[in-house]
Amino acid sequence: MKKGKWLIYFVLILAVAVMTIPFLWMLLTSFKTFEDSTKIPLQILPEQWILTNYTEILEVFPIAKWFMNSILAVVISLLAQVFLGSLAAYAFARLRFPGKKFLFMLMLSIMMIPEQIFIIPRYNTLAAVGLTNTRVALWIVRLFSVFAVFMMRQFILSVPRELDEAAMIDGCGYFRIYATIILPVLRAPIVSLAILSGLSTWKDMMWPLIVIRDRDKMPVVSGLSTLADYFANKYPQLMAGGVLCSIPVIIFFFVLQKYFVAGIASQGIKE
């Protein structure tokens, strides 16, 4: 039994090393000079710790505007997904109406289609209403999430129906039951959705590069993707840009990780 535990620990440590070493290398390289970053043999720690790589990026690119664009897109899309997704999930889990199972399966089938297929129809739709090259285009396509509906529906199914029936006896309607009974139960899946969907919105690079032309309206990931054109082979500056993209997501995850683990480990994901 002890040998089995040590093997599990070894595999976990190896997995952590595989995931963290590239980030640590990127972080250390962002504080190096160009000469230190190209030395052979490779030098792990900088001989001279400098911050000029970060200051150069901040001077050349509108980082503050990019961060605000990204934060705005993440916040609006998350609020919409939680509200619309939880309402739809409540309807699919609790209400009875014709074709409910068929509609739910039809909605789930969308998850099987690669997201890239929707890029052209989305762009044509936004272009028709004049929303291309606007900050609205960054989040309007993410207002509704099929995954959010599916995940929260599974959690709602784990809530005893007796609670709904007791509330109806007391005179509560469907919306009040949703607001006072269902939503408090959904705290863990909502946090899990915030991490998963927020990360997906934050790191999305393809869609903003297609729909946005003005540099000031870009989110941070798409904006910093242009670093390679400006700094060419200046690796410390490129690594500094990668660190700037990663740190907010890492902080966000560590703040909410307790709720994320609770949401994944709970018994809600069941039919």
Contacts in CASP RR format, 6 or more apart in sequence:
PFRMAT RR
TARGET T0000
AUTHOR 0000-0000-0000
METHOD contacts of the structure
MODEL  1
MKKGKWLIYFVLILAVAVMTIPFLWMLLTSFKTFEDSTKIPLQILPEQWI
LTNYTEILEVFPIAKWFMNSILAVVISLLAQVFLGSLAAYAFARLRFPGK
KFLFMLMLSIMMIPEQIFIIPRYNTLAAVGLTNTRVALWIVRLFSVFAVF
MMRQFILSVPRELDEAAMIDGCGYFRIYATIILPVLRAPIVSLAILSGLS
TWKDMMWPLIVIRDRDKMPVVSGLSTLADYFANKYPQLMAGGVLCSIPVI
IFFFVLQKYFVAGIASQGIKE
23 246 0 8 1.000
25 44 0 8 1.000
26 239 0 8 1.000
26 242 0 8 1.000
26 243 0 8 1.000
26 246 0 8 1.000
27 239 0 8 1.000
27 243 0 8 1.000
28 44 0 8 1.000
28 45 0 8 1.000
28 46 0 8 1.000
29 37 0 8 1.000
29 235 0 8 1.000
29 236 0 8 1.000
29 239 0 8 1.000
30 53 0 8 1.000
30 54 0 8 1.000
30 236 0 8 1.000
30 239 0 8 1.000
30 240 0 8 1.000
30 241 0 8 1.000
30 242 0 8 1.000
30 243 0 8 1.000
31 46 0 8 1.000
31 49 0 8 1.000
31 50 0 8 1.000
31 51 0 8 1.000
31 53 0 8 1.000
31 236 0 8 1.000
32 43 0 8 1.000
32 46 0 8 1.000
32 47 0 8 1.000
32 48 0 8 1.000
32 50 0 8 1.000
32 53 0 8 1.000
32 236 0 8 1.000
33 46 0 8 1.000
33 47 0 8 1.000
33 48 0 8 1.000
33 50 0 8 1.000
33 236 0 8 1.000
34 234 0 8 1.000
34 235 0 8 1.000
34 236 0 8 1.000
36 43 0 8 1.000
36 46 0 8 1.000
36 47 0 8 1.000
36 48 0 8 1.000
36 236 0 8 1.000
37 235 0 8 1.000
37 236 0 8 1.000
37 239 0 8 1.000
38 235 0 8 1.000
53 236 0 8 1.000
53 237 0 8 1.000
53 239 0 8 1.000
53 240 0 8 1.000
54 240 0 8 1.000
54 244 0 8 1.000
56 237 0 8 1.000
57 63 0 8 1.000
57 224 0 8 1.000
57 227 0 8 1.000
57 237 0 8 1.000
57 240 0 8 1.000
57 241 0 8 1.000
57 244 0 8 1.000
60 230 0 8 1.000
61 215 0 8 1.000
61 223 0 8 1.000
61 224 0 8 1.000
61 226 0 8 1.000
61 227 0 8 1.000
62 215 0 8 1.000
62 216 0 8 1.000
63 220 0 8 1.000
63 244 0 8 1.000
65 216 0 8 1.000
66 218 0 8 1.000
66 219 0 8 1.000
66 220 0 8 1.000
66 223 0 8 1.000
66 224 0 8 1.000
67 220 0 8 1.000
67 248 0 8 1.000
69 135 0 8 1.000
69 138 0 8 1.000
69 217 0 8 1.000
69 218 0 8 1.000
69 219 0 8 1.000
69 220 0 8 1.000
70 201 0 8 1.000
70 202 0 8 1.000
70 219 0 8 1.000
70 220 0 8 1.000
70 221 0 8 1.000
72 135 0 8 1.000
72 138 0 8 1.000
72 139 0 8 1.000
73 135 0 8 1.000
73 138 0 8 1.000
73 139 0 8 1.000
73 142 0 8 1.000
73 201 0 8 1.000
73 219 0 8 1.000
74 139 0 8 1.000
74 198 0 8 1.000
74 201 0 8 1.000
74 202 0 8 1.000
76 139 0 8 1.000
76 143 0 8 1.000
77 139 0 8 1.000
77 142 0 8 1.000
77 143 0 8 1.000
77 197 0 8 1.000
77 198 0 8 1.000
77 201 0 8 1.000
78 193 0 8 1.000
78 194 0 8 1.000
78 197 0 8 1.000
78 198 0 8 1.000
78 201 0 8 1.000
80 139 0 8 1.000
80 142 0 8 1.000
80 143 0 8 1.000
80 144 0 8 1.000
81 142 0 8 1.000
81 143 0 8 1.000
81 144 0 8 1.000
81 145 0 8 1.000
81 148 0 8 1.000
81 193 0 8 1.000
81 197 0 8 1.000
82 148 0 8 1.000
82 190 0 8 1.000
82 193 0 8 1.000
82 194 0 8 1.000
84 143 0 8 1.000
84 144 0 8 1.000
84 148 0 8 1.000
85 144 0 8 1.000
85 145 0 8 1.000
85 148 0 8 1.000
85 149 0 8 1.000
85 152 0 8 1.000
86 148 0 8 1.000
86 152 0 8 1.000
86 178 0 8 1.000
86 182 0 8 1.000
86 183 0 8 1.000
86 186 0 8 1.000
86 190 0 8 1.000
87 178 0 8 1.000
88 149 0 8 1.000
88 153 0 8 1.000
89 148 0 8 1.000
89 149 0 8 1.000
89 150 0 8 1.000
89 151 0 8 1.000
89 152 0 8 1.000
89 153 0 8 1.000
89 155 0 8 1.000
89 156 0 8 1.000
90 152 0 8 1.000
90 156 0 8 1.000
90 174 0 8 1.000
90 178 0 8 1.000
90 182 0 8 1.000
91 97 0 8 1.000
92 100 0 8 1.000
92 103 0 8 1.000
92 104 0 8 1.000
92 149 0 8 1.000
92 153 0 8 1.000
93 153 0 8 1.000
93 156 0 8 1.000
93 157 0 8 1.000
94 156 0 8 1.000
94 161 0 8 1.000
94 164 0 8 1.000
94 174 0 8 1.000
94 177 0 8 1.000
94 182 0 8 1.000
95 174 0 8 1.000
104 153 0 8 1.000
107 146 0 8 1.000
107 149 0 8 1.000
108 146 0 8 1.000
108 150 0 8 1.000
110 146 0 8 1.000
111 146 0 8 1.000
111 147 0 8 1.000
111 150 0 8 1.000
116 206 0 8 1.000
118 141 0 8 1.000
119 206 0 8 1.000
119 207 0 8 1.000
119 210 0 8 1.000
122 141 0 8 1.000
122 207 0 8 1.000
123 132 0 8 1.000
123 210 0 8 1.000
123 211 0 8 1.000
126 132 0 8 1.000
126 137 0 8 1.000
126 140 0 8 1.000
126 141 0 8 1.000
126 211 0 8 1.000
131 137 0 8 1.000
131 140 0 8 1.000
132 211 0 8 1.000
132 213 0 8 1.000
133 211 0 8 1.000
133 212 0 8 1.000
133 213 0 8 1.000
133 214 0 8 1.000
133 217 0 8 1.000
134 217 0 8 1.000
135 217 0 8 1.000
137 211 0 8 1.000
137 212 0 8 1.000
138 207 0 8 1.000
138 208 0 8 1.000
138 211 0 8 1.000
138 212 0 8 1.000
138 217 0 8 1.000
138 219 0 8 1.000
139 201 0 8 1.000
141 207 0 8 1.000
142 197 0 8 1.000
142 201 0 8 1.000
145 193 0 8 1.000
145 197 0 8 1.000
147 193 0 8 1.000
147 196 0 8 1.000
147 197 0 8 1.000
148 193 0 8 1.000
148 197 0 8 1.000
151 189 0 8 1.000
151 192 0 8 1.000
151 193 0 8 1.000
151 269 0 8 1.000
152 186 0 8 1.000
152 189 0 8 1.000
152 190 0 8 1.000
152 193 0 8 1.000
154 268 0 8 1.000
154 269 0 8 1.000
154 270 0 8 1.000
154 271 0 8 1.000
155 185 0 8 1.000
155 186 0 8 1.000
155 188 0 8 1.000
155 189 0 8 1.000
155 266 0 8 1.000
155 268 0 8 1.000
155 269 0 8 1.000
156 182 0 8 1.000
156 185 0 8 1.000
156 186 0 8 1.000
157 268 0 8 1.000
157 270 0 8 1.000
157 271 0 8 1.000
158 266 0 8 1.000
158 267 0 8 1.000
158 268 0 8 1.000
158 270 0 8 1.000
159 181 0 8 1.000
159 182 0 8 1.000
159 185 0 8 1.000
163 181 0 8 1.000
164 177 0 8 1.000
164 181 0 8 1.000
167 173 0 8 1.000
167 176 0 8 1.000
167 177 0 8 1.000
167 180 0 8 1.000
167 181 0 8 1.000
168 177 0 8 1.000
172 180 0 8 1.000
187 259 0 8 1.000
188 259 0 8 1.000
188 262 0 8 1.000
188 263 0 8 1.000
188 266 0 8 1.000
189 263 0 8 1.000
189 268 0 8 1.000
191 256 0 8 1.000
191 259 0 8 1.000
191 260 0 8 1.000
191 262 0 8 1.000
191 263 0 8 1.000
192 259 0 8 1.000
192 260 0 8 1.000
192 263 0 8 1.000
192 264 0 8 1.000
194 256 0 8 1.000
195 252 0 8 1.000
195 253 0 8 1.000
195 256 0 8 1.000
195 260 0 8 1.000
198 252 0 8 1.000
199 249 0 8 1.000
199 253 0 8 1.000
202 219 0 8 1.000
202 220 0 8 1.000
202 221 0 8 1.000
202 248 0 8 1.000
202 249 0 8 1.000
203 221 0 8 1.000
203 245 0 8 1.000
203 249 0 8 1.000
204 219 0 8 1.000
204 221 0 8 1.000
204 222 0 8 1.000
205 221 0 8 1.000
205 222 0 8 1.000
205 225 0 8 1.000
208 218 0 8 1.000
208 219 0 8 1.000
208 221 0 8 1.000
208 222 0 8 1.000
208 223 0 8 1.000
209 218 0 8 1.000
209 222 0 8 1.000
209 225 0 8 1.000
212 218 0 8 1.000
212 222 0 8 1.000
215 223 0 8 1.000
215 226 0 8 1.000
220 244 0 8 1.000
220 245 0 8 1.000
221 245 0 8 1.000
224 241 0 8 1.000
224 242 0 8 1.000
224 244 0 8 1.000
224 245 0 8 1.000
227 237 0 8 1.000
227 238 0 8 1.000
227 241 0 8 1.000
228 238 0 8 1.000
231 237 0 8 1.000
231 238 0 8 1.000
253 260 0 8 1.000
END
